[in-house]
Amino acid sequence: MNHLRRTLPLRHAPLVGEALDSWLEFLAARLSCHFEDVLRAMSLPTNDPVLTHAVPPRWTVLTTAEELASIAAVSGIAEDGLAAMTLQRFDGHALVIHSEHRRVERQVLWGRSGSRFCPACLADSAGRWQLTWRLGWSFACTRHQTLLADYCPHCRTTPRLRAHPRRQTPRPGLCASSAPGERRGPRCHHPLTDTPVTGLQAEGDAVRTQRLIDGLLAAPHERVHWPLYGPEGAP
């Protein structure tokens, strides 16, 4: 029953466009507690085998009604805002979600695992991750006009292939993948804000193309009126 749930001692709103798991990790960091403590407070599973596999946590892909109600009751964030922090809102046009298992189909519509990232955005936001960086359609940062980075330069691992280790306190902005040569235990903790990236021509073709794609992904049901599609446009 939601009215009996204890709320968090500190509340922080998610950033615009932030991924759900990024926000939960940020809360754990601010509370100086293990990641599993926040998951448990939100009534999210802490013993799900998926948490150790090379796929995002299920609730990052698609949250159930019960999970949304629980997180909203504890955090004070509206359920529709929480749902928008998952990949569910891109289902069917940017990726395809296997709803029963709550996972992204990697072979369809550029589905992928892990996340690209913009080091400058991580620096600006104190290490918080944008949801769209997980999409195969996202390749550039239109704000800083650079290509997104694909992997940590120290451990050479794609970030966010797995959930953050449950029994560790997150350190936003640092690589949470296993340290080189380690499968479990020590984390890499290389500052991802230091990752070198390729700059793009200011307002060049690549930047304008990414803006166009971002707009289409944000409003998939609007008709596109390009000369290619004739006067009626196309969805």
Buried (B, 14 or more C-beta within 10 A) or exposed (E): EEEEBEEBEEEEEBBEBBBBBBBBBBBBBBBEBBBBBBBBBBBBBBEBEBBEBEBBBBBBBBBEEEBBBBBBBBBEBEBEEBBBBBBBBBBEBBBBBBEEEBBBEBEEBEBBBBBBBBBBBBBBBEBBBBBBBBBBBBBBBBEBBBBBBBBBBBBEBBBBBBBBBBEBBBBBBBBBBBBEEEEEEEBBBBBBBEBEBEEBEEEEEBBEEBEEBBEBBEEEEEEEEEEEEEEEEEE
